[in-house]
Amino acid sequence: MRVAGLGFRAAATQADLAQAVQAALAATGGARLDALATIPRKASAPALRALAAAMGLPVHAVEVAGQDTPTRSARLLAGFATGSVAEAAALAAVGLGARLIVPRVMAANGMATAAIAETSSLGKGTAQ
């Protein structure tokens, strides 16, 4: 199981999200994804739903609070209780045994971030 976690601003477009995901995928040499993941309140964002439809992937809504991440943003720690929403969402969606294979990368305009985690089975999270 390989999941791209996404963190993004409310004004992010499908193109912003796609750019972040493509940058993360490029770091893997073009590996395939099984799903996208983000926090519950953003899982139904039109830009994310459009990207998921275009990529033919499900979106998993996952809780990220308390998820340890390599990136440690003070702003995100204060707002979401994790250092990176993208990294935490990827790790949480993959679940037990998850390992981050691409840490947070950002779209050029800073509107979206993506990270990729993998393992052999889906753990926590709710398919949407």
SEFIZA-992440 format. One line per 10 residues: their letters; for each residue z, x, y of N, C-alpha, C. Coordinates in pm, 1 decimal. Atoms other than C-alpha are relative to their C-alpha. Example, Ala and Ser with C-alpha at 12.3 -4.5 7.8 and 13.67 -1.06 7.14 Angstrom:
REM residues 2
as	0.0:89.0:-119.0:780.0:1230.0:-450.0:0.0:90.0:120.0; -6.0:-82.0:-119.0:714.0:1367.0:-106.0:73.0:-77.0:109.0
//
This chain:
REM residues 128
mrvaglgfra	0.0:85.3:-117.7:0.0:0.0:0.0:0.0:89.3:123.3; 8.8:-74.6:-126.0:-101.3:138.3:339.0:-6.9:-100.8:114.5; -11.7:96.3:-109.3:-4.3:-46.7:658.7:-2.5:71.9:134.1; -2.6:-48.2:-138.4:-78.8:16.0:1024.6:97.1:-86.7:77.9; -93.3:69.9:-87.4:213.6:-77.9:1245.5:-51.9:7.7:141.6; 48.1:5.4:-137.9:133.3:-182.4:1600.5:110.0:-38.9:95.9; -82.8:36.4:-113.6:329.0:-187.1:1920.6:-95.9:-17.9:115.9; 95.2:21.5:-108.7:157.0:-329.1:2225.8:59.3:-86.0:110.5; -40.0:79.4:-115.9:200.4:-477.5:2570.0:-66.3:-137.4:-9.1; 51.6:137.1:4.8:141.0:-848.7:2623.8:-145.2:-8.0:46.7
aatqadlaqa	136.1:2.8:-54.6:-179.6:-775.9:2819.3:-100.2:80.3:-82.5; 91.4:-79.3:82.8:-328.9:-558.5:2543.6:-111.6:-88.0:-55.0; 116.0:71.6:52.3:-675.3:-660.7:2431.4:-26.2:41.5:-144.4; 40.9:-37.1:134.6:-832.0:-655.2:2087.5:-55.5:141.9:0.1; 57.4:-134.6:-8.7:-1019.4:-342.6:2198.9:109.1:106.3:10.1; -112.2:-95.1:-10.8:-690.9:-170.5:2294.2:63.9:21.9:-136.8; -61.4:-9.5:132.6:-540.2:-248.4:1954.6:-92.8:73.4:-96.9; 96.7:-64.9:88.8:-857.3:-143.4:1773.4:-6.9:149.3:27.9; 5.1:-141.7:-34.4:-864.8:186.2:1961.4:119.8:74.3:-57.7; -120.3:-64.0:55.3:-506.7:265.6:1858.8:-9.8:11.1:-152.0
vqaalaatgg	12.9:-2.3:146.5:-572.2:171.8:1494.7:-104.6:102.5:-42.0; 105.2:-95.3:35.6:-895.3:372.0:1485.1:45.6:144.2:20.2; -53.5:-135.4:-21.0:-717.1:677.4:1630.7:93.9:38.4:-114.4; -90.7:-27.2:112.2:-450.9:648.5:1360.6:-78.9:22.7:-128.6; 82.4:-16.1:119.3:-712.3:604.3:1088.4:-75.3:133.3:1.0; 71.3:-128.0:-10.7:-904.3:906.8:1216.0:88.8:115.6:-43.9; -94.8:-105.0:39.5:-590.3:1115.1:1160.3:18.3:7.5:-151.2; -10.9:0.4:146.6:-600.8:1016.5:791.3:-131.5:39.0:-66.3; 131.0:-26.6:56.7:-966.2:1102.9:748.5:-73.6:-128.1:-36.2; 68.3:127.1:22.1:-1060.8:735.0:744.5:50.9:-81.7:-116.6
arldalatip	-58.9:76.1:110.9:-825.0:592.4:481.0:-8.7:-150.4:26.5; 3.7:146.0:-14.0:-834.4:217.5:415.9:140.7:-53.9:24.3; -127.0:67.8:-25.1:-560.9:-21.5:526.3:8.2:-125.0:-86.4; -23.6:123.7:73.4:-405.0:-309.4:334.0:51.9:-110.8:90.1; -57.9:99.7:-90.5:-238.9:-483.2:629.3:29.3:62.3:135.5; -50.9:-38.4:-130.9:-134.2:-470.5:992.5:140.0:-58.2:10.3; -136.9:50.9:-15.3:228.2:-518.8:1099.6:47.9:19.0:143.1; -64.9:-9.6:-130.8:425.6:-580.1:1416.1:124.9:-86.7:-1.4; -122.0:80.2:-9.1:739.4:-753.1:1537.8:-35.9:-149.0:1.3; 30.8:143.4:11.3:765.3:-1130.6:1481.7:-52.4:-65.4:127.5
rkasapalra	42.7:69.0:-122.3:726.1:-1230.2:1845.2:-141.0:36.9:44.0; 136.4:-39.2:-34.9:391.8:-1048.4:1868.7:-100.2:-23.5:-112.5; 86.8:14.9:116.5:252.7:-1131.0:1525.8:-108.7:-105.6:18.1; 101.2:102.7:-21.7:63.2:-1433.8:1655.2:-80.8:22.7:127.7; 76.0:-30.4:-121.1:-81.7:-1261.7:1963.9:-150.2:-11.6:-28.8; 143.4:17.6:23.8:-449.6:-1358.3:1997.3:-76.0:131.7:-21.4; 70.0:-128.2:15.8:-562.7:-995.0:2034.3:24.9:57.9:-138.7; -31.7:-51.7:133.4:-384.3:-897.0:1712.1:-67.3:-85.5:-107.0; 64.0:88.9:97.1:-510.9:-1201.8:1522.7:-150.7:25.3:-4.9; 143.9:-27.8:-3.8:-866.4:-1124.8:1637.6:-30.8:132.6:-70.1
laaamglpvh	20.5:-128.8:66.5:-835.8:-762.4:1524.5:16.0:-15.0:-150.8; -23.8:19.9:142.9:-691.0:-866.9:1188.4:-117.9:-72.2:-64.7; 115.0:73.5:53.3:-976.0:-1114.6:1136.8:-122.5:91.2:-8.6; 114.9:-90.3:-1.5:-1236.1:-854.2:1232.7:9.6:105.4:-110.2; -21.3:-102.3:102.8:-1082.1:-604.2:988.7:20.4:-60.2:-138.9; -23.7:66.7:128.2:-1023.6:-863.8:715.5:135.8:33.0:-58.4; -133.8:-39.3:44.4:-651.8:-779.9:699.8:103.8:-105.6:35.8; -112.0:86.7:-36.6:-331.3:-984.6:689.8:88.3:68.5:103.9; -99.3:-51.3:-95.2:-66.2:-946.0:957.9:138.1:-31.2:-56.4; -137.3:18.4:44.2:295.4:-894.8:852.5:92.1:8.1:121.8
avevagqdtp	-100.7:1.5:-106.0:574.7:-987.6:1092.9:128.2:57.9:-58.8; -115.8:-68.8:55.9:868.8:-752.8:1036.4:104.2:28.9:107.8; -109.3:-39.4:-88.6:1206.1:-685.1:1191.7:7.9:152.1:2.7; -0.6:-146.0:-13.0:1231.5:-330.5:1325.7:134.1:57.6:43.8; -129.3:-48.1:-49.0:1587.1:-310.4:1460.4:69.1:86.5:-104.8; -71.3:-90.3:88.1:1770.0:-15.9:1309.3:-88.3:89.7:-84.3; 92.9:-83.7:77.3:1456.5:135.5:1152.9:-8.0:138.2:64.8; 6.3:-136.6:-49.2:1472.0:514.7:1190.2:-145.6:44.2:9.7; 136.6:-46.9:-21.7:1153.0:666.9:1333.8:1.9:141.1:57.4; 7.0:-134.6:-58.5:1041.3:1019.3:1425.4:-8.3:-3.1:151.9
trsarllagf	9.8:13.7:-145.3:952.8:903.3:1777.3:127.1:-68.2:50.3; -127.8:51.8:-51.1:1261.9:833.8:1987.8:-11.4:-35.8:148.7; 12.3:46.8:-137.5:1172.6:643.0:2306.8:129.5:-69.4:41.7; -124.6:61.2:-48.6:1487.1:560.9:2504.7:-22.1:-145.4:39.3; 31.2:136.5:-41.9:1319.5:249.5:2647.2:-9.8:-92.3:-122.5; 13.8:83.3:120.1:1229.2:120.2:2300.9:130.4:-10.6:-77.3; -132.0:7.6:64.0:1569.9:208.7:2159.2:84.4:-108.1:66.4; -77.4:100.5:-74.0:1725.8:-5.3:2433.4:-53.6:-141.5:-23.6; 59.9:132.6:12.2:1481.1:-294.1:2391.1:-16.3:-52.7:-141.3; 31.9:43.4:136.9:1412.6:-299.1:2016.7:88.0:63.1:-107.4
atgsvaeaaa	-90.2:-69.0:93.4:1684.0:-82.4:1855.3:-75.4:86.1:-100.9; 76.4:-97.8:78.5:1419.8:156.5:1722.5:-77.0:86.9:97.5; 66.2:-94.5:-89.2:1241.7:456.3:1867.0:-147.7:-24.7:21.1; 143.0:30.2:-10.0:885.1:333.2:1806.1:-27.6:-129.5:-75.3; 31.5:127.4:66.0:776.7:-24.0:1734.6:-111.2:20.0:-102.2; 111.2:-21.6:93.2:452.6:95.6:1573.1:47.9:67.6:-127.8; -50.2:-70.9:117.7:625.6:343.3:1340.6:94.3:-87.6:-80.9; -98.1:84.5:68.5:909.5:104.2:1259.8:-66.9:-116.5:-71.5; 69.2:112.6:63.1:673.4:-186.2:1187.9:-74.4:45.4:-125.2; 71.7:-51.8:117.4:461.1:25.3:954.0:97.0:27.1:-114.0
laavglgarl	-98.7:-33.6:102.9:766.7:154.5:767.5:65.6:-125.1:-58.9; -65.6:122.2:47.5:934.6:-187.2:748.1:-93.3:-84.9:-85.8; 94.8:80.8:77.4:619.6:-360.3:622.3:-24.2:59.2:-137.6; 20.6:-65.6:128.9:571.1:-103.8:347.4:125.2:-13.0:-85.2; -125.5:21.0:70.9:939.1:-124.5:251.5:53.6:124.1:-68.4; -67.3:-107.5:71.7:1137.8:84.7:7.4:-100.0:105.4:-46.6; 87.5:-109.1:39.0:981.7:424.3:-51.3:-109.4:29.7:101.1; 102.3:-22.2:-102.4:774.6:410.5:267.4:7.7:141.2:55.1; 5.3:-128.0:-70.5:659.0:732.4:422.4:-106.3:-11.2:107.5; 91.6:3.6:-112.7:493.9:771.2:757.4:-105.3:108.5:-20.0
ivprvmaang	105.0:-99.9:15.3:156.6:941.8:717.8:-69.9:30.3:131.7; 50.1:-24.7:-135.2:47.6:906.0:1081.7:104.5:-51.9:97.4; -93.5:46.8:-101.2:312.4:898.0:1354.5:-75.3:-69.5:113.5; 53.5:80.1:-111.7:256.5:690.2:1665.2:-111.7:72.0:76.0; 108.8:-43.1:-86.8:-75.9:735.6:1842.6:-24.3:-112.4:99.8; 12.2:97.1:-108.3:-163.6:560.4:2166.4:-145.7:-22.5:38.4; 131.0:30.0:-58.0:-472.6:384.1:2298.2:-9.7:76.4:132.0; 22.1:-80.9:-120.5:-623.4:573.7:2593.3:67.1:-58.0:124.0; -59.6:61.7:-118.3:-491.8:321.7:2846.2:150.5:-27.3:-15.1; -143.5:17.0:20.3:-139.7:315.2:2698.7:44.8:-141.6:-32.9
mataaiaets	-36.1:139.7:25.3:-152.8:-57.5:2616.6:41.4:-27.5:-143.9; -30.4:23.9:141.1:-114.7:-18.4:2238.0:26.2:132.0:-70.7; -25.9:-115.6:86.0:24.7:222.0:1980.3:-15.5:-45.0:-145.1; 13.3:28.9:143.0:-39.2:244.4:1607.8:56.9:117.0:-78.2; -50.1:-100.8:93.9:120.7:432.2:1318.3:-32.4:-51.1:-139.3; 34.4:40.6:135.7:43.6:429.8:946.7:105.3:50.7:-97.8; -94.5:-33.6:107.3:288.9:423.1:655.9:-61.8:-42.3:-131.6; 51.1:37.7:131.2:222.4:406.0:285.0:106.8:12.2:-107.8; -72.2:-7.0:125.4:377.9:354.3:-56.8:-81.2:-77.3:-103.0; 77.4:68.2:103.6:273.1:191.0:-381.1:25.0:-149.5:-7.4
slgkgtaq	-24.7:144.1:7.1:422.9:-155.8:-322.2:50.6:-52.9:131.7; -44.3:66.1:-122.7:496.3:-402.6:-44.2:146.8:-35.2:-13.1; -142.3:30.0:1.5:864.0:-434.8:41.1:33.4:-111.2:95.5; -46.9:98.3:-95.3:1028.1:-614.5:330.3:-115.5:-55.2:82.5; 97.0:56.4:-90.2:841.0:-835.8:569.3:-44.5:-138.2:-46.7; 46.4:134.2:31.0:691.9:-1179.5:584.1:-147.4:-6.8:30.7; 142.9:14.5:-24.6:321.6:-1234.3:545.1:-20.6:-118.4:92.7; 30.4:105.4:-97.0:181.2:-1440.8:826.2:-141.7:-47.8:-17.5
//
